[in-house]
């Protein structure tokens, strides 16, 4: 066994090598050891190679429920903790584990805010699957995703919701860990995902949390049992921190909407805020929205929660709240009022079905990769907001040879052939109609 060493403060502290070995051997950290680890990450006194080794040990051996709760709380306390108690309304956050063509957070943030709930959407770097909500919102001219903590609080008081990237002052240890996890292929660590999700949302004043844990080829969680485990760990850790949390495990083995892109998806968001859109996406928004308003206490029953969500979609108040949020963050609201202003790509190409049959399976991740190629005309971070795919045929749809599987919107011929390799390979046709899978797999509370 590796010996502990004496720290400069004359308090006996474990060496980093001892902590790595302890977790490697599947032993449990004490609360003080976890505090020491988080403090060492914050002060950068733990060498990067030992931090990477420690994260890898956690990835393979996991953390107990107690370790996860303490780790989450210490990460939350590593930076600024926002006090929203002077706001009389309930506060809640929604987190989704990333999915192709998922627009639920963009719709539910203003929708639930219109119901009288404070909704914060603070997004970390690890939360975008291929391209996420912040990039979609940046397609609105002038929209600012970078906000200070003070500006975020002011907007919550005025509008009731916001969408911003994680400020540096919020859970800084979480930001350090996310960078290391991406570099060491340990992003999928369930306890570290849990601490990341909860720490920054609790740090910005959320009292409760609803989580949409997606599994399938369109999410970074490929296994349904892993998704169920993550849902249970998150809800258990939240309870340990005296927060209420509900998690839904949902199927992400095909795109949720009819389009993939940035401006194209925003136009679908506007349709959803008007009560239109695909049935699958509308079902998810309704189920998550009902959980959010019930957990917040503004609705006392399943029926009244459903009625509240549908009323604010149908009477235009959800769309008005979205426009209010866009205006508060510097965006041009006329693009929301007149979506045609987003413009169109130069070229549109039909991807034809190669044979007769039923759409048996769709690899949503491959579709996203194909769109990602179209979106990046060069090696810079700049993206083409007008490109993407629309009119996606869904699993179970019958097609004839030559029928359209999707419409491809693009501006650069040189990138089309590479993108087409992914887009064509994403669809699998079969002679018989597939048995539909349950969209909502499990509810965990």
Legacy VTK file of the C-alpha trace (Angstrom):
# vtk DataFile Version 3.0
C-alpha trace
ASCII
DATASET POLYDATA
POINTS 445 float
0.000 0.000 0.000
1.302 3.478 -0.872
1.941 5.677 2.152
0.168 8.961 2.822
2.369 12.042 2.853
2.498 15.212 4.949
1.126 18.339 3.264
2.603 21.822 3.579
-0.205 22.817 5.950
1.018 20.101 8.380
-2.289 18.260 7.995
-1.927 14.690 6.900
-3.324 14.418 3.395
-3.291 11.398 1.125
-0.915 11.405 -1.800
-2.498 11.481 -5.230
-0.922 8.106 -6.016
-2.587 6.664 -2.898
-5.982 8.017 -4.016
-5.550 6.580 -7.520
-4.631 3.186 -6.064
-7.530 3.307 -3.603
-10.097 3.813 -6.374
-8.298 1.349 -8.641
-8.873 -1.259 -5.935
-12.558 -0.254 -5.795
-12.347 1.251 -2.315
-14.585 4.150 -1.318
-13.291 7.697 -0.808
-14.080 9.444 2.473
-15.909 12.792 2.346
-12.671 14.578 3.295
-10.746 12.820 0.536
-13.309 13.961 -2.016
-13.054 17.541 -0.733
-9.281 17.304 -1.021
-9.505 16.004 -4.598
-11.848 18.811 -5.693
-9.717 21.454 -3.941
-6.579 20.075 -5.623
-8.262 20.220 -9.053
-9.397 23.798 -8.433
-5.946 24.936 -7.207
-4.230 22.849 -9.933
-1.968 21.168 -7.397
-2.740 17.717 -8.801
-0.566 16.985 -11.881
-2.560 16.491 -15.061
-1.274 12.942 -15.601
-2.401 11.914 -12.113
-5.784 13.607 -12.578
-6.211 11.665 -15.826
-5.311 8.430 -14.019
-7.757 9.215 -11.214
-10.591 9.898 -13.691
-9.801 6.663 -15.510
-9.955 4.752 -12.213
-13.353 6.344 -11.484
-14.492 5.476 -15.021
-13.774 1.777 -14.480
-14.631 1.404 -10.772
-17.380 4.018 -10.396
-18.437 5.953 -7.322
-20.952 4.988 -4.651
-24.149 6.978 -4.132
-22.565 8.768 -1.171
-19.366 9.529 -3.105
-21.360 10.838 -6.080
-23.487 13.143 -3.898
-20.487 14.566 -2.035
-18.486 14.924 -5.253
-21.395 16.795 -6.870
-21.809 19.163 -3.927
-18.089 19.949 -3.727
-17.925 20.672 -7.474
-20.955 22.960 -7.109
-19.217 24.801 -4.243
-15.961 25.172 -6.227
-17.311 28.370 -7.787
-20.069 30.910 -7.399
-23.451 29.690 -6.154
-26.357 31.854 -7.287
-29.018 32.759 -4.730
-32.449 33.092 -6.354
-34.485 32.897 -3.139
-35.713 36.472 -3.591
-37.610 35.312 -6.681
-40.942 33.995 -5.468
-41.521 31.598 -8.367
-40.284 27.967 -8.359
-37.014 27.248 -10.184
-36.297 24.239 -12.362
-33.861 23.014 -15.012
-34.257 20.516 -17.831
-31.317 18.427 -18.968
-31.252 16.111 -21.989
-28.269 13.868 -22.667
-28.000 15.033 -26.252
-29.855 13.666 -29.243
-30.076 14.194 -32.990
-32.816 16.640 -34.014
-33.996 17.020 -30.406
-35.583 20.420 -29.829
-37.321 19.738 -26.518
-35.112 22.022 -24.407
-35.455 24.921 -26.857
-39.239 24.567 -26.695
-39.682 23.719 -23.009
-37.488 26.474 -21.578
-39.822 29.286 -22.763
-42.939 27.089 -22.509
-42.485 26.256 -18.818
-41.384 29.841 -18.114
-44.718 30.948 -19.590
-46.371 28.697 -16.993
-44.862 30.780 -14.172
-41.643 28.867 -13.461
-38.046 30.169 -13.528
-36.149 27.988 -16.038
-32.367 28.137 -16.335
-30.546 26.509 -19.235
-26.817 26.725 -18.524
-25.022 24.491 -20.995
-21.529 23.077 -20.568
-19.116 22.159 -23.335
-19.751 18.438 -22.920
-23.471 18.682 -23.592
-23.676 19.164 -27.352
-24.111 16.040 -29.442
-22.538 16.989 -32.801
-24.158 20.460 -32.672
-26.384 21.554 -29.849
-28.834 24.152 -28.692
-26.396 27.047 -28.387
-25.235 26.629 -31.977
-28.826 26.493 -33.161
-29.643 29.714 -31.303
-26.550 31.392 -32.776
-28.242 31.098 -36.180
-30.453 33.988 -34.995
-28.560 37.180 -35.910
-27.280 38.968 -32.809
-28.171 36.216 -30.313
-25.574 36.150 -27.505
-24.901 32.850 -25.773
-22.122 34.183 -23.518
-23.529 35.773 -20.354
-22.094 36.826 -17.002
-23.666 35.410 -13.875
-25.078 38.862 -13.058
-26.633 39.233 -16.516
-28.098 35.737 -16.285
-29.755 36.520 -12.929
-31.109 39.830 -14.223
-32.642 38.099 -17.236
-34.210 35.384 -15.064
-35.863 38.111 -12.972
-37.108 39.956 -16.058
-37.956 37.155 -18.521
-38.054 33.983 -16.436
-35.681 31.981 -18.638
-32.322 32.113 -20.395
-30.065 30.014 -22.624
-26.337 30.512 -22.085
-23.020 28.736 -22.031
-21.602 27.881 -18.624
-19.973 31.010 -17.086
-16.403 30.481 -15.840
-17.473 31.273 -12.285
-20.030 28.434 -12.219
-18.619 25.064 -11.115
-15.096 25.682 -12.501
-13.935 22.221 -11.419
-16.661 20.750 -13.637
-15.185 22.600 -16.616
-11.686 21.250 -15.865
-13.007 17.702 -15.494
-14.998 17.910 -18.742
-11.891 18.871 -20.688
-9.891 15.976 -19.219
-12.765 13.532 -19.779
-12.936 14.448 -23.464
-9.174 13.977 -23.816
-9.174 10.605 -22.035
-12.324 9.066 -23.593
-14.075 8.932 -20.219
-17.066 11.169 -21.064
-19.445 8.236 -20.511
-18.570 7.830 -16.807
-21.976 7.733 -15.088
-20.946 9.302 -11.742
-19.001 12.049 -13.534
-21.924 12.734 -15.893
-24.152 12.971 -12.820
-21.876 15.379 -10.947
-21.532 17.524 -14.080
-25.284 17.701 -14.723
-26.263 18.470 -11.144
-23.407 20.714 -10.009
-23.871 23.526 -12.516
-27.655 23.447 -12.394
-27.761 23.601 -8.613
-25.111 26.331 -8.725
-27.432 28.555 -10.766
-30.271 28.225 -8.294
-32.380 25.342 -9.631
-34.543 23.799 -6.926
-35.660 20.812 -8.989
-34.562 18.982 -12.122
-36.125 16.985 -14.942
-33.768 14.815 -16.983
-34.277 13.222 -20.392
-31.780 10.352 -20.642
-31.569 9.255 -24.255
-30.182 5.961 -25.458
-29.461 4.672 -28.948
-27.423 5.420 -32.051
-28.358 9.117 -31.898
-26.978 9.591 -28.375
-23.604 9.087 -26.699
-25.328 6.432 -24.532
-25.702 3.411 -26.838
-27.019 0.903 -24.288
-30.502 1.125 -22.750
-29.378 -0.439 -19.450
-26.637 2.161 -19.144
-29.253 4.879 -19.711
-31.506 3.402 -17.017
-28.562 3.253 -14.627
-27.713 6.921 -15.299
-31.347 7.929 -14.655
-31.309 6.127 -11.307
-27.939 7.559 -10.251
-28.988 11.144 -11.094
-32.291 10.942 -9.221
-30.625 9.289 -6.210
-27.870 11.914 -6.057
-30.407 14.729 -6.373
-32.409 13.330 -3.451
-29.235 13.165 -1.363
-28.802 16.890 -2.033
-32.423 17.626 -1.003
-33.575 18.273 -4.573
-36.512 16.697 -6.363
-35.724 15.038 -9.684
-37.609 13.025 -12.301
-35.848 11.250 -15.163
-37.349 9.802 -18.344
-35.390 7.243 -20.369
-36.250 7.784 -24.043
-35.427 6.103 -27.351
-32.953 7.950 -29.597
-32.584 5.417 -32.422
-33.973 7.803 -35.019
-34.152 11.610 -35.313
-36.897 13.145 -33.189
-37.880 15.771 -35.715
-38.131 16.195 -39.472
-34.958 18.252 -39.887
-31.308 18.336 -38.834
-29.285 21.532 -38.983
-29.299 24.875 -37.186
-31.588 27.399 -38.921
-33.665 24.501 -40.263
-34.202 23.133 -36.762
-34.989 26.579 -35.391
-37.811 26.845 -37.900
-39.107 23.537 -36.550
-38.825 24.935 -33.000
-41.090 27.818 -34.032
-43.623 25.311 -35.408
-43.527 23.311 -32.165
-44.090 26.485 -30.140
-47.219 26.940 -32.247
-48.463 23.445 -31.378
-47.345 21.832 -34.657
-44.476 19.459 -35.524
-43.858 15.694 -35.504
-45.949 13.559 -33.163
-42.867 12.039 -31.503
-41.350 15.419 -30.702
-44.719 16.757 -29.490
-45.171 13.692 -27.263
-41.755 14.210 -25.670
-42.387 17.919 -25.097
-45.759 17.182 -23.512
-44.425 14.453 -21.201
-41.358 16.434 -20.087
-43.382 19.633 -19.737
-45.949 17.889 -17.530
-43.145 16.607 -15.286
-41.631 20.089 -15.044
-44.815 21.919 -14.042
-45.874 19.196 -11.599
-42.431 19.063 -9.968
-42.479 22.864 -9.693
-45.830 22.805 -7.915
-47.714 25.050 -10.355
-49.921 22.124 -11.340
-51.307 19.545 -8.944
-52.423 16.695 -11.188
-51.538 14.946 -14.429
-54.649 16.299 -16.146
-54.130 19.909 -15.069
-50.434 19.683 -16.030
-51.367 18.479 -19.516
-53.989 21.205 -19.877
-51.523 23.879 -18.748
-48.839 22.820 -21.254
-51.291 22.597 -24.162
-52.918 25.928 -23.283
-49.633 27.835 -23.337
-48.693 26.218 -26.645
-52.035 26.968 -28.265
-52.594 30.521 -27.005
-49.229 31.809 -28.257
-47.762 32.595 -24.818
-44.939 30.035 -25.195
-43.885 31.533 -28.541
-44.106 35.047 -27.077
-41.880 34.002 -24.181
-39.349 32.590 -26.661
-39.337 35.904 -28.539
-38.922 37.762 -25.252
-35.903 35.598 -24.400
-34.376 36.073 -27.866
-34.773 39.864 -27.609
-33.242 39.927 -24.106
-30.155 38.119 -25.428
-29.702 40.478 -28.367
-31.318 38.345 -31.066
-33.321 39.691 -33.984
-36.929 38.747 -33.129
-38.085 39.380 -36.702
-36.466 36.047 -37.646
-38.818 34.304 -35.211
-41.829 36.219 -36.503
-40.857 35.631 -40.156
-38.772 32.401 -40.373
-38.263 32.893 -44.134
-35.696 35.554 -43.181
-33.255 32.788 -42.247
-32.773 32.250 -45.971
-32.190 29.053 -47.914
-29.242 27.028 -49.128
-28.302 27.384 -52.814
-28.998 23.754 -53.670
-31.570 21.152 -52.645
-31.156 17.478 -53.574
-33.526 14.558 -53.032
-32.045 11.401 -51.565
-34.065 8.669 -53.289
-34.945 5.277 -51.827
-32.890 2.604 -53.668
-35.706 0.031 -53.510
-39.259 -0.622 -52.366
-39.901 -1.460 -48.723
-40.315 -0.075 -45.226
-37.878 2.124 -43.354
-36.669 -0.504 -40.908
-33.927 1.408 -39.088
-32.243 4.820 -39.128
-28.795 5.548 -37.724
-29.352 9.063 -36.390
-25.691 9.483 -35.503
-24.656 8.902 -39.132
-27.212 11.467 -40.305
-25.743 13.992 -37.874
-22.218 13.293 -39.151
-23.352 13.821 -42.728
-24.924 17.161 -41.832
-21.838 18.123 -39.841
-19.734 17.713 -43.006
-22.083 19.996 -44.945
-22.048 22.583 -42.157
-18.266 23.076 -42.137
-17.129 24.549 -45.455
-13.537 24.876 -44.175
-11.397 23.910 -41.173
-12.537 26.838 -39.016
-15.176 26.738 -36.275
-17.522 28.766 -38.464
-20.586 26.831 -39.561
-23.006 27.207 -42.440
-26.359 27.777 -40.721
-28.461 27.231 -43.847
-27.493 23.654 -44.666
-28.930 20.394 -43.354
-31.609 17.858 -44.144
-35.422 18.052 -44.015
-38.522 15.912 -44.659
-36.919 12.888 -43.050
-38.849 9.654 -43.507
-39.351 7.914 -40.152
-39.029 4.271 -39.114
-42.073 2.300 -40.274
-42.760 4.473 -43.335
-43.451 2.575 -46.568
-41.533 3.834 -49.608
-41.312 2.937 -53.285
-38.100 2.954 -55.292
-37.260 6.562 -56.106
-39.329 8.045 -53.269
-37.600 10.701 -51.205
-35.973 9.606 -47.943
-34.934 13.202 -47.217
-34.163 16.525 -48.841
-30.531 17.682 -48.605
-29.868 21.431 -48.387
-26.264 22.401 -49.205
-24.051 25.205 -50.492
-20.780 23.409 -51.268
-20.675 20.753 -54.012
-17.212 19.601 -52.897
-18.552 18.341 -49.553
-21.731 16.717 -50.841
-20.252 13.372 -51.948
-18.624 12.742 -48.556
-21.800 13.717 -46.739
-23.881 11.450 -48.998
-21.861 8.410 -47.890
-23.141 8.920 -44.334
-26.666 9.952 -45.314
-27.221 6.956 -47.611
-25.768 4.499 -45.106
-28.015 5.796 -42.316
-31.187 4.257 -43.786
-31.996 0.544 -43.845
-35.027 -0.699 -45.797
-36.735 -4.072 -45.351
-39.737 -5.882 -46.913
-41.769 -6.001 -43.665
-42.921 -3.161 -41.438
-40.869 -3.132 -38.203
-42.490 -3.473 -34.797
-42.575 0.021 -33.255
-40.402 0.445 -30.163
-41.590 2.134 -26.991
-40.509 5.765 -27.168
-40.500 6.342 -23.401
-38.726 3.351 -21.914
-38.853 4.160 -18.215
-39.742 6.866 -15.699
-37.480 7.195 -12.658
-38.370 9.401 -9.695
LINES 1 446
445 0 1 2 3 4 5 6 7 8 9 10 11 12 13 14 15 16 17 18 19 20 21 22 23 24 25 26 27 28 29 30 31 32 33 34 35 36 37 38 39 40 41 42 43 44 45 46 47 48 49 50 51 52 53 54 55 56 57 58 59 60 61 62 63 64 65 66 67 68 69 70 71 72 73 74 75 76 77 78 79 80 81 82 83 84 85 86 87 88 89 90 91 92 93 94 95 96 97 98 99 100 101 102 103 104 105 106 107 108 109 110 111 112 113 114 115 116 117 118 119 120 121 122 123 124 125 126 127 128 129 130 131 132 133 134 135 136 137 138 139 140 141 142 143 144 145 146 147 148 149 150 151 152 153 154 155 156 157 158 159 160 161 162 163 164 165 166 167 168 169 170 171 172 173 174 175 176 177 178 179 180 181 182 183 184 185 186 187 188 189 190 191 192 193 194 195 196 197 198 199 200 201 202 203 204 205 206 207 208 209 210 211 212 213 214 215 216 217 218 219 220 221 222 223 224 225 226 227 228 229 230 231 232 233 234 235 236 237 238 239 240 241 242 243 244 245 246 247 248 249 250 251 252 253 254 255 256 257 258 259 260 261 262 263 264 265 266 267 268 269 270 271 272 273 274 275 276 277 278 279 280 281 282 283 284 285 286 287 288 289 290 291 292 293 294 295 296 297 298 299 300 301 302 303 304 305 306 307 308 309 310 311 312 313 314 315 316 317 318 319 320 321 322 323 324 325 326 327 328 329 330 331 332 333 334 335 336 337 338 339 340 341 342 343 344 345 346 347 348 349 350 351 352 353 354 355 356 357 358 359 360 361 362 363 364 365 366 367 368 369 370 371 372 373 374 375 376 377 378 379 380 381 382 383 384 385 386 387 388 389 390 391 392 393 394 395 396 397 398 399 400 401 402 403 404 405 406 407 408 409 410 411 412 413 414 415 416 417 418 419 420 421 422 423 424 425 426 427 428 429 430 431 432 433 434 435 436 437 438 439 440 441 442 443 444
